[in-house]
């Protein structure tokens, strides 16, 4: 803890000067990995966060590199974070080459990850890494695909794909891989890529020579048959049209499709979707596919789902089908608040309903939380923006998995009752929650004491930046004395700040960090006696 103490004041205080508690360094490290994106937040500057995160990486590498390695894997694969796990991996490469080697392929997943990792090495003064780094990076590049070459061939930030090939010198093991490397390095020659060895890249090169405006059908054919990635296509044609988007949509990842919904609306689809909404319905009835009137939120039960008309030249039913496919939602591993961000930007009722259904399906896959649960959601001003968006979705997800006997209250310096409407989706309910005011983290807990409401689990979703009222821990102790001595507390922390509201010695309190719905699973595990987040990370293979 000595290194951590050097980056903290002598007296533990939060960013508002309120008393706080030190948590175990492993929890501090996990919080940084799962929440800190090194961007401005309400109380902390980018420089402050960047300096502290590097110190935490160094400390973890010195103190317990095995735990650090598992934490990096957890943050990348279950917390769905990229930047900090990659920076941590660069630190680990010097501190413990063996631990680094074991987790490299589980943290560096995409070519963009490899570029970011290489940039981190340089920023840390490690140049291009040692022999172990180059061996593992070269092995990753030796698994390069045509899709990745098309997707990551741009210059981007830091290292391009061509740069990575020059730095790590992968060795092609097949004729096709040799042709792929030559093309990525810009050495295909005047004859272009071999359509037998590199069919997708050959299709892309033909697309670049095609006037998509004059020959949209041919351009769409090349996109569809070549299964070309959307970012390569959008950079190769002068103007995207609905015809080209229709060819792209079937082969886009769900995450890419989610990110491009606004672009689709801006390329003529929104007008078509509004004017020709009858494409989706066999009888032309002005009712969306989830069985409620257009423009109305809610009713997402499967028995109300209408069957859309599927035709080869209409991508809209395919969009709905993909967002409503439980298995695709599970595989996509998209942070729930990403759906909320997209939901806020689109205005087509059936498309919003599909996004709502996607989040509800992702929550359906999570385990039930036993016992009566009180969910307390911080809506103070410091939660404005992404923290509130993520926090609202997480809080409502916990509520849904905790069952009908549970409750949710919102708080700033006052406590407010809140309840989802019958049949209301998580996203629709979250959209009714807004931020404002100062922070008294104890106010809703006092309300539970006043009303003598006994709960097995108390879940508080907050950035922990209290500036009014009594300390949360003081009131939690009072709740246990007066109402239920065995009540468990769960803090879902959506902030990158140091310190916590509850001391580490409290064995009935568990911390969860980040914006992933894995927080719900962690709560369910902890209630059943499987330990908290640190134990979950230690158990990773």
N, C-alpha and C positions, 0 to 999 in steps of 0.2 A: 504493500500500500504506500510505500514511501514516495514512489514516483508520482502516484496519483495525488498525494498530499501537496506536492510541489506545484501542481496546477490548480489547486483549490485554495481559497482563503482559509485562515486558521479556524474561523467559526463557520460551520455549515449554514449557509443562507441561500435561499433561492434567488432568482433574478429580481424579485421584488423586495428582497431584504427580509423575507419571512423565514423563521426557523425551518430547517430541513434536516435530513438524515443521510449519512453515507450508506450506500448499498455495497454489496460484495462487488469486487472489481470485475468479476465475470459478467454480472448483470449490467454494469456500466458499459462494458465492451459490447455486449449484445445490443444494448439500446443504441449505441453509436452506429453499429452495423445496420440495424434494422430501420432507423429513422433518419439518421444524418445524411443528407444529400449534399452537404457543403454548399448550401444556398442560404440567402437571408431568411431568417425567421423573426418572430416578433421581438424577442429580447436579445438575440445574438447576431453578431456580424459574421460575414463569411470568413474573414481572417481569423477571428476567434475560434470558430468551429474547426477550420482547417488545421490550425496549430494544435488544438487539443486532440483532434482525431489522430494525428501522427504520433503524438505522445502515447496515446492509448494503444495504438498498434505496436509501438516499440515495447511498451510495458508487457503486453500480452505475449509477445514473442519471447521476451526474456523470462517471464514468470512461468508460463505453461504453454509451450508451442503446440502440444497435442490438443489441448482444449481450443486454442486459437484456430487450428486447422479445421476442427469440427464446426466451430462457430462460423467460419467463412463459408463452409458448405451449406450450413443451415440458412444463413442469410441469403445466399445466392439461389438456392433451390426451393426453400419453403417461405422465406421472407420476401422472395422475388426482388431483391435489391441487386444492383450491379456495381456501382462506383466504389463504395467502401470495401466490399469483399475483394475487388481486384487490387485496390491499393494495399490492403492487408496481405494479399498473396505475394505482392512484390516485396513487402517487408519480411515475410516468412521465408522467402527464397534464400535470403542471406542468413537468417537466424537458425533455421532448421531445414536443410536441403531434403532430408528424408520425409519430414511431414509435408513439405511443399510438394514433393513428387507424388505423394499418395493422393493429394486432393486437387492437383492441377486441372485435370480433365473435368472435375465436377464444379469448378469455379469458372474456368475459361471455357465457355460453352460455344460461343459464336466467334466469328472472325472479328467482329466489333469488340468483343471482350479481349481478344488477343492484342488488338491495337491499343486499347485502353491500358491493358497490363504493361505493354512495352513502353508506353508513355509514362506510366507510373515508375517503372524502373529508372528511366532517365531522370525523372524529377527527383528521385531519391539518391542520385549520384551513382547508380549501379550500372550505368551505361546500357549495354544490351544483355546483362546478366552473365552468369558463368556457363560452364559446360552443361550442367544439368538443365538450366533454363533453355538453352538453345536446343538441346536434344528433345525436350518435351514440346517446345514450340514447333520445331520442325516436324515432329510426329503429328501434331495437330494439322499442320498445313498439308501433310501427305494424305490427309483425309478430305481435302478440299473437293467441293462439288461444283458443277456448272452453275447451279442456283446461287451458291455463295459468291462465285466470281462475278456474276451479273449483279448481285445485290450489293457487294462491297467494293466494287471497282472504283468508286469515286474517291477523291482526295480526302474529304472529310476533315476531321480534326486530328492533327498529329501524324500518325502513320497510315499510309494507304496500303492496300493489299500488295501492290508492287513493292513498296518499301519493306513489308514484312518478308516477302520472298527473298529480297536482297539481304536482309539482316540474318535470317535463320537458315537459309540454304537447304530447303527440303529436297529430298532425292525422289524423283518420280520412279515408280515401280512398274508402270505399264505405259504402253504407247499413248493411250488416252490421257493419262495423267501428265505425260510429257507435253502433249499438245495443249492441255489445259494450262500448265505453267507458262508455256511460251505465249499463249494468248494473254494471260494475266499480266505478263511482263511486257506486252505490247510488241511481240515478235512473231505474230502469225504470218506475216509476209503479205504481199499484194494479192495473193490468191484467196486470202481470208481463211477462216477456220474450216476444218474438214467436217462436212455435215454428217459423216458416219461416226467419227470419233466424238464430235461435240455438236450434237443435233440442236440442243437448246440455244447455244451461243450462235450457231449458224442461223437459226430462225431470228434471233435478235438482230444480227447484222443485216439480214434481209429486211427486217422491219425498219431499220434506220434509213434504208434506201427507198422505202415505200412512201408515197405521198398519202398519208392517212386521210387527209381532207378530201382528196379526189377518189381514193380507193379504200373507203372504210371497211368494206367486207374483207378485202385481202389482208389489211392490217389486223383486223379482229381474228382472222383465221391463224395468222402467224402467232399472235398472242396466245390464243387458245391451244393450238397444237404444240407450241413450244413451251407451254406452261410458264410463261415469262413472269418474273416478279414485278410488282406494281411500281416500285421505285425506279427500276431500270426503264420501264415503258414510259412513265411520266417524264423522264429526263430525255427520252429519245424522240418523242413526237412534239410537234409545235403546239398542239391544242388537244386536250382530252375531251372526248365527247361521250355521251351515254353509250354509244355503240362500243367504244373501246373499253369503258368501264364494265360493260356487260361481259366482255370476253375475259376481263381480269378477275372478276369476283369469285368464280368457282375455285380458283387456285390460290386465293389470298389466305394467309393465316387469319385466324379469328381476331388476333390482336391488331394486325394490319387493317383488317376490315373495320374494326372499331375506331381506329385512329383516322380512317379516311371517310367516315360518314359525313363530316362537314364538307369535305371536298366533293363527295358525290352530290350533296345538295346544291353545291355551287356550280355543278356542271350539267345543269338541266334536269336532274332527276327529281328535285323537289316539286317543280311544276308538273312534271309527268305524274308523279306519285299522287299529287292532289287532284289532277284532272281525271286520272284514269285509275282511281282506287278500285274500280270494279274488276280490274285484272285479277285481284286476289280472291274474288268470291264467285262461287259457282252460280249464285242466284242474283248477283248484283245488289244485294241488300246493303244499305249503308251502315253496316255493322263491322267492326274490325274483327280480326281473327280470334280475339279472345272473348268475343261474345258480349261486348258492351258498346254503347253508342260512341261514334267517333268524337274524339276530344275529351272523353270521360276517362278518368284514371281508375284502375282497380281490377276487379274480377280476373284472376289469373289461374283459377282452378282448371285442371286438364279437361274436365268434362264439358267446359264451356268453349273449348277451342274449336273453331270452325276449320274446315279443310280448305286450304287455298287451291286455286287452279294453277298447276305447274305447266309451263310451256317452255320450249327450248330457248326462245329469244327474250324471256323476261327473267331478270335476276332477282326481282324483289321477293318472290316466294322462297328462293334459295337463301336469301339473307335471313328471313324469318326462321326458316328451318334450322339454320346453323346456330343462331342465337338461342334457339329453344331445344337444342340437342344436349341432353345431360352429359353424355360421354364427351362431346367436343368441349363443353364448358369445363369439365374436369381436367381434360388434357391441356387446355389452353393456359391454365394457371395465370389468370389475369387478376390483378388487384381489384377488389370490388369497387373501389372509388373511381377506377378508370371507366367503368360502365356509367357511374353517376356523372362524370365529367361529360361523356358523350351524350347522355340523356338530357343534360341541360342545354346542349347546343342544337338538338334536333327538335322539330315541331310537328312532324308527321305522327299522328296518333298511333297507327299500327306499329311504327318503328320504335316509338317510345315503349309501347307495350312489350315488344320483343326484348328490349334492353332490360326492362323490369323483370321479365320472366327469366332472363339469363342470371341475374343476381339471385333471384329466389331459388333457382335450380342449384346454384353454387352453394347456397346455404343449406338446401335440402341434403346435400352430401355430407354435411358436418354432423358430429355426434350430438346426441341430446345431453343437456346439462341437468343432472338430478337435483332435486330440492327446489324450494322456493327461492327465487332470485330477485334482488332489487338492482336495477341498472340505473346508475347516476351519470348523466351526460353533461359535461362542462360546455356551456354555450357563451362563455365570457369573450370579450373582444380579442384576447390573445389567441383564441381558437379560430378566428376568421380565416376563410379560405380553405386550403387543402386539409388542414387538421380537422376542421369541423365536418367537412365532407366525408373524410375517411372515418372520423369518430362516430358520426351519425349512423353510417352504414354498419359499422362494427357493433355499436350499441343495440341497434335494432335486430341485428343478426343474433346477438346473445339473447335478446328478449324472445325471439322466435324459438330458439332451441331450448329455452328454459321452460317453456310451456305456459298454459293459460293462467296458472296461479301466480305468475310473476308480474312485476310492475316496472315502469320506467319513470324517472323524474329528471327534468332539466334544471340546471342551476347556473346562476352567476353569483349575485349576492342574495338572491331569493331562490326559492325552490318552486318549480312549476310542474303540475301534473301534465302528463302527455300520454296519449294512447293512439296506436294505429287504428284507423277506421276499419270496420268489418270488410274483409277481402282486399284491403289496401296492400299494395306491394311495398317492399322495403324502400325502393328508390322514391316512390311517390310520398311515403311518410317522411323520408329524410329531407325531401324538398321543402317541407313545411317548417323545418327547424332553422332558425337564424341566430347569429351571434350578436352579442352586445353586453356592455357592462363590465364591472370588476369581477373578482373571483373570490368566493368563499367556498372552499371545497367541502366544508363541514355542514353547510346549511341543509342539504337534503337528508343527511344522516340524522341531524337533529329532528327533522320532521318525522322520520321513522320512529325515533324514540318517543316523541310527543304523541304519536298515534298508536304507540305500542304495537308496531308491526314487526312480527318476528320473521326473519329471513335466514335461510341457511347460507346463502351466498350474497355478498355485496360487491357488485362490480362497478368501479368508477372509471369512466373514460375521460381523460384530462391531460393537459400539458403540465399540470402540477404547479403552476405559477400563481400561488395564492397571494392575495394582497389585502384581504379583509377577513374578519371573523376569527374563530378559534381554529387551532390546528386540527387537521383531519384526524390525526392519530389520537389526540386527546379525546375527541368525540367517539371514535371507534372503540376506545377502551371503555368509555361510558356505556356505549351500546351493548358491549359484551357483559358488563356488570349488570345492567338493568334488564336486558331483553334476552340475549342468547350468548352464553359464554363460549360456545363452540362455533360461532359464526365465522366463516372464512371471508377474507377480503381479497379482491383481485383488482389490481391497478393496471389498466390498459393505457400505457403511456405513449402518446403520439407526438412527443417532443424530443429534441436532441440535447436538452439541457442536463447538466449534472445534478446530482442529489435526488432524493426521493422524499415522499411524505411519511413513510413508515420505516422504522429501523429494520435492519436485516435480521435482528434477533427475534422478531415476531414470526413464529413458525406457522401461524395461521394466515399469513398474507403472502400472496404470490404476485409477481410482476410479469406482465406481458408487454412486449414492445413492438412497434411497427404498425403498418397499415394492412397487413395480410389477414385474411379471415382465419388463418391458423391460430390466432388468438382464441377463437371460440373452441377449437380442438384442445388447446392447452388448458383452458378453464375446465373443460369436461374431464380431461385426464387428471388434473389436480384434485378436483372434487372426489374422484374415485380413488385417490391416494397414490397416484403415480408420480408425485413430485411436480416441481415447477419447470420453468424454461431452462435453467441451467442443467437440471437432470435430463431433460429432453435432449439437449445438445450433447451431453456426455454419452448418451445411449446410441448416438449415431455410429454406424459402422465406418 
